[in-house]
Amino acid sequence: MANDDSDKQIKSDDEWKERVRAESAALDAESAPAEIEQVQSQDEAFSAATEQATSSRPRIEPNQLPPASVTTLISMFSTQAMVALGMLADPSTGEADMQPALARHFIDLLGVVSEKTKGNLTDDESELLETSLHELRMAFVHMTRQTT
């Protein structure tokens, strides 16, 4: 009986593996040009969009930027809140458009700055922050009541 087992040989059919490999290679060869074309098309579209975006806006030189300070941060958030409240025209569209959720977000950000910096600001910075917050909150209430 031991002899019977050793006489048996396992034969594997490798032919099907070769067929699968050949079919896979053929499919890859067929789809590769389409994929390459799609990627090139996407690259061209991205390059065109990037070029258009960068050419339509003037470059800002580092010496044109305001100094990094708490006052600049307060002014930045305040301005964004005013744009979102429709009090100022959006620079990208030239139109005033009210977006209450966005306005509330910027006002809340100023509130976080106020809370986290309490006791660490100069008198002028503290006054600017509290005045800005008060005026923006009042404007928010006024503008949102007007639209309802």
Secondary structure, DSSP 8 states (H G I E B T S, - for coil): -HHHHHH-------HHHHHHHHHHHHHHHHHHHHHHHHHHHHHHHHHHHHHHHHHHS----GGGS---SHHHHHHHHHHHHHHHTTSS--TTTSS----HHHHHHHHHHHHHHHHHHTTSS-HHHHHHHHHHHHHHHHHHHHHHHHH-
